[in-house]
Amino acid sequence: MNTKDIASLKSAVWFIVKLNILAIPFFLITYYGYSIPEFQNIWAAALGQSISSFGYETATSDHTVGVKVENTIHQIGFSWDSTGWKSLYALTALVFASGVGTLRNKLRFLAFGLPLIIFVNLLRVVTTILFALKFGFQYFDFVHTFLWSVLMVLFVIGVWYYLFFRKR
């Protein structure tokens, strides 16, 4: 191994160590089921407004959105995980674990990246619900779990990857 390979290996190991340290609060939040209901309520209100902009009649109560389709009201609970907190946390952890850029550059990047994640998460939730309203709720889990969850992970990694390689 030459000096450059050793430096790259050290950098990679240090990145993994920092990322794992930053993952501790994530796992504690998940393990203890911590949530911020007010944050869920804000998201539910945004979801209700977004769905109503497509012509649906909606009503929001706490973190539940009721959507009227013909004579049926679908109650959609907005869970803590639906807020996208995991994606926001993951991007933040990836950025701070990276050995790329100054603290100022990382904060500037997060000022752009976090709102982008929030927007894409809202798009994810709205399109999943609109799809379920149009084609049936039997497809909700497939679209939510298999399609959008994977796409959100790839999107977060892609946004971070952009930071990482743009600064190299």
LINBELNOR-V710796 format. One record per pair of residues at least 4 apart in sequence whose ideal C-beta (glycine too) atoms are under 6 Angstrom apart, sorted by the first residue. I is the first residue (numbers start at 1). J is the second residue. D is the distance in whole Angstrom. If there is no record, write none. Layout:
BEGIN
{{I,J,D} {I,J,D}}
END
This chain:
BEGIN
{{1,5,4} {1,6,6} {11,99,6} {15,97,5} {18,97,4} {19,97,4} {22,93,4} {22,97,6} {26,89,5} {27,31,6} {29,34,5} {35,80,4} {39,83,6} {40,63,4} {40,78,5} {41,62,6} {41,63,5} {43,78,5} {43,83,5} {44,60,5} {44,63,4} {44,65,5} {44,78,4} {45,60,5} {47,65,5} {47,125,6} {48,58,4} {48,60,4} {48,65,5} {50,126,5} {51,56,5} {51,58,5} {51,67,6} {52,56,6} {52,58,5} {56,67,5} {57,68,4} {58,65,6} {58,67,5} {59,66,4} {60,65,5} {63,78,4} {64,75,6} {64,77,5} {65,76,5} {66,73,5} {66,75,5} {67,74,5} {68,73,5} {69,133,6} {78,82,5} {82,125,6} {84,88,6} {84,121,3} {85,89,6} {87,117,5} {87,152,5} {87,156,5} {88,114,6} {88,117,6} {90,156,5} {91,113,6} {91,117,6} {91,156,5} {91,160,6} {93,97,6} {94,160,4} {95,106,5} {95,110,6} {98,164,6} {100,164,6} {100,167,4} {101,105,4} {101,106,5} {101,167,5} {109,113,6} {109,163,5} {110,114,5} {113,159,5} {120,155,6} {124,148,5} {128,143,5} {128,144,5} {128,148,6} {131,135,6} {131,143,5} {132,137,5} {132,140,4} {135,139,5} {139,143,6} {140,144,6} {141,145,5} {142,146,5} {143,147,5} {144,148,6} {145,149,5} {154,158,6} {157,161,6} {162,166,6}}
END
